[in-house]
Amino acid sequence: MSAARDKDCDVAIRITGLTNSFGEQVVHEDLSLDVRHGEILGVVGGSGTGKSVLMRSIIGLQRPDTGRIEVLGESILDGEEEDVSIRSRWGVLFQGGALFSTLTVAENVMVPLAEFYPNIDRKLRREIALYKIALSGLPEDAADKYPSELSGGMKKRAGLARALALDPDVLFLDEPTAGLDPIGAARFDALTRELQRTLGLTVFLITHDLDTLHEICDRVAVLADRKVIAIGTIPELLATDHPWIQEYFNGPRGRAAAVSHADEELKRKRLPASSKSRGFLR
């Protein structure tokens, strides 16, 4: 197998020459991006850089003006049949959870199961839903609650359970820690990393949370000037001279997040091996 072929096999999402516009407003212009299999890729950018538009383009909710998008080796723009088949291989957590208010948590999680596997018995669908709810860290009694009865953090986890319903290969998370307190955000980050490791997920994560970027992202893609201007680890990004990157990561909040991350790394190194292996799925 050639080196080029090996490189292609390592890519879960490939975006080439993407342009998105709304009337005269051009959001993306000739944007290209590769997301590697099994990584957590953080996506950051200033307001109006089209982070959510990019995600919506990848999952087929926003048709771009031009460009090519491949997910797990399949184009999502070439035809309806391909688009439908590939949609079962990803899960999406939208901002705010996007739960159906008239359905319980379990019923929300069962929605994609009913859509893609209508012949599965309802009892089995519920059993699968209960497993996904537990996997997302929700208590058992949350299954029969309505979204209005949940806290903000619980709504996020319920949305995550639905995103995991079809055993996806790729997980899209849009601002998953927005609105959570620092403890809740840290717990969600830890859960995301644990799920990525145990389930072998590729995670596309839009966030403004600097702690999240430092704690769980393998690489970070920066959107500015209508395209991805840089991608790499945070130390690699800091080596660039783009003013937005420097202001974002070297500003007061960025420096505080870096110090906090360094402190957490030091604490982890001091933990005994048995403590490190317990995981977060509880």
N, C-alpha and C positions, 0 to 999 in steps of 0.2 A: 504493500500500500504506500502511495506517495506521501510526502510531507504535507502537501496541500490537502489530500484526502483525509489525513489524520486530523488536520486543523478543522476541516469541515465537520468531522464527527464529534468534535469537542464543543460545537456551537449548538445551543438549544434554541436561541432566537437570533435571527439575522435580519437586520433592516438595512436596506440599501437605497440611497437616493430618494428618501421620503420627503414629500412636500405636502403640507397641510395649510389650507387657507380658509378664511371665512370672509367672503366678499373681498375687499381690498386688503384685509389684514392677513399677512402671511405669518403663520405661527412657526412652521418648520420649513426649511429650504435645503434640499439635498442632504438630509440628515441620514447618517449611517451609524449602526451600532451592532455589535455582537455581544450576546449574553452567553456565557459558558455554561455547560451542563454542570449542575450540582453546586453552583455558587449562589450566594446572596448578593445581588447587585443593588446597591442603593442608587436612587435617581434623585438628584437635587437640581435646583435652579431658582432663580428669582420669580416673583409673581409675573404671570403672563408668558412664561417660557414654554408652556404647553406640556407639562409633565403628565397631567391626566389625559390630555388629548393624545399623547403618544401611547399611553396604555390602552386607551379606547381604540386606537388604530390597530394595535397588535391583536386585540381580541375581537376585532371585526365590528365594533359599534360605531366607528368613525372611518368612513372610506376616504383615504387620502387622494389628493389630486394626482400625484405621481409617486412612483417608487415600488419597491418589492419588499414583502414581509414574509419570512418563513419561520414557522414554529415547528420544532422537532422534525425538520426536513420537509415540511409540507407548506406550500404557498396558501395563504388564507385569502388571496385576492383573485385566484384564477377561476373559481367556480363555486356554486352553492353547495354541491355535494361534498367537496373537500372541506369547505368551511364548517359544515355541520359535523363531519366526522372528527375533526381536530378539536372542536369545542369541548368534547368530553375528556380531553387530556389536560385541561387546565381548570383551575379554580380561581375565583376572584372575590376578594374582600374590598367592597367599595367603601368610600368615606361614609362614616355613620352606620355602617352595617347593611343598609338598604334592605332591611327585613320587611316582610309583608305584615302589616299591623294586625290583620284579622286572623293570622295563623299563629299557632303556638310555635315555640322554638323547634320542637321535633317536626312539626308539619313544614316549617320553613326549610329544614334540612332535607326533608323528603321530596321537595319540589324538583330538584335536578334528577333525583333518582326516578321519579315518575316520568319526567320528560324523556330521559335517555333510555330507561329500562321499564317501559310501561307494563311488561308482562310479569314483572316481579311481584309476588304476593305482597299485599299491604303490610302484613305482619312482619315479613322479612325486611321491608323497607324501613319500618319503624325500628327494628333491631339494629340495622345499620346506622340509622340516625342516632340512636342512643349511644352507640359506640363512638361516633364522631363527636358527639356532644361531650362525652367523657374525655376524649382525646384532646379536646380544646380547653380542658381545665374547668368546665362548668360543673356544678353539683348536679346530682341525679334529678333533684326536684325541679331544676330549671327547664326540663324537657316540656313540661305541660304549662309553662308560663307564657304569657303574651309579651311582646316587646315592650309594651308600656309598663310592665311590671319589673323590668330589668334595669340595672344601673348601666351607666355608659360603658364601663368595662365589660360587663356581661353581654351587652349588645355586640361589642366587638368580637367576643369569643363565640357568640352564636353565629355571627356572620362568618367567622373562620370555620366553624363546624360545617356550615353549608358549603363553603369553598372546598372543603376536604371530602365532600360527600362521594365524589366519583373516583376517589383515589388518583388524584391528578399527578402528572409529572412536573407541571409548572404551576407555581402559585403567584398570583398577582395581588399585591397589598398596596392600597392607596391610603396613605397617611394613617396607618393602623394605630399609632399611639397618640394621635391628635385628641385633645380633650381629656386625656388621662393624667392623673397625678403622677409624680415621679416614681412612686413605688409600683403603681399599676403599669406604667410604661415599661419599667425595668422587667417586670414579670412577663409582660407580653413579649418583650424582646427575647427573653430567655426561652420562652415557649416556642417562638418562631425558630430560633437556632436549634432547639432540640428536635422539633419536627423536621426541619431540613436535614439534619443528620440521620435521624432514624428512618425517615421515609425516602431519603435520597432525592429531595425536591430541588428544583431550580426556582429561586425566588427573585421576583422583580418587585422591588420595594421603593415606592415613592415616599419620601419623608422630608420634613424640615428638622427632625429631631437629631441634633448633633450627637447626643449620647447613643442613639440607635446606630448611627453611622460608625462610631468608634467601636461599639460593643459587638455588633454582629455582621456587619457588611464586609465581604471579602474584597470587593472593589466598589468604587463610586463613579457614576457617570454624571458629568456636569452639563446641564443645558444652558446655553446662552447664545446670543447672536443667531438664533433660529436653528441651531444644530448642537451636536455633542462636541463641546470644545476640548474636553479632556476626559479620560477614563483611566482609573488605576487605583492602587491603594492610597490611603490618605497621605502617607509619606511621599508617594510619587506625585500626588496632586500638589502638595506643598512645594515641590521642587519647580513647579511652573510659575510663571510671572503674571498670569492673568489677574487683573485687579479684583474681579469678583471672587475668584477662588481664594486669594489672599485675605480679602476682607471677611469672607465667610468663615474660613477655618482658623484665621489668626486674630479674629476679633475677640472681644472679651468672652463671649459665650463659647466660641470655638476653643479658646485656650482653657477655659474652665472644664469643658467636656474632655479635652485631652488629658488634663491632670487627673480628673475623676477616673478615666479609663486606665491610666497608668497605675493609680492606686488599687483599682479592682484587679488588675493583672497581678500585682504584687501579692494581694490577698489570696488569689487563686493558687499561686505558686507555693504558698505556705500551707495550703490545705493538704491533709493526707489523701492518698489516692482513693480510698474508699468513699470519701466525701465527694470527690470530683465525679465519680461514676454513678451517682444516684439519679442524675437527670432531673427534669422539671415536670414530667408528666404525672402530676399528682393533684 
